[in-house]
Amino acid sequence: MSRRTYPSDLTDRQWQRIEPHIPPEKWGGRTRSVSIREVLNGILYLVRNGCAWRAIPHDLPNWTTCRHYYDRFRRDGTWAVIHKLLREQVRAMAGRPLEPSAAVLDAQSVKCGGKGGIKAMTLARR
C-alpha cells in the first residue's frame, strides 16, 4: 500500500542504519502484522509535529501500536542504542572522538518550595 510521505519519514539510507538494531520478534509470540519502519515513521511524526498520540495520521499504523513499540523500545534500551549509534556516526563524520570529552549539567538555581507556613499567607481583605 502506497501512502503519502511525510517530512518526518525515514529515508532508505536512515532505515538501513537503524534496522539492524531493532529487536526481532519475540520468540513464541504473534508475528508482526505491521512494518516496524512504518511504526517508527509514526513515532517520528509525533515527535516532529508535537501532536498527541491519537493525532497520528490514519495512513500510519494505529496510535496504540506506535505507543506500544515506543514504550517497549524505551524499556529494553533500543532508543539508547540507536541514539549512541547515530551520535557516534555524526561525531566520526565530523572528525571528532566517538565519545564526548565534556558534558553540560543544568541545575535549578531558585528553590521553588511551598509557602512559608501561616506567616506567608496573605490576610483576607475586609
Number of C-alpha atoms within 10 A of each C-alpha: 3 5 7 6 10 11 10 16 18 17 11 9 8 11 13 11 13 16 13 10 13 14 11 9 10 9 7 6 7 8 9 10 6 13 11 17 17 16 21 20 23 28 23 19 21 20 13 12 11 10 11 10 17 12 12 21 13 10 13 19 19 16 19 12 14 24 16 12 15 17 12 13 16 12 11 11 12 16 17 13 15 17 13 13 15 15 14 17 15 12 14 13 10 10 9 12 11 16 11 10 6 6 5 4 5 5 5 6 6 6 6 7 6 7 9 8 7 8 8 9 9 7 8 5 4 3
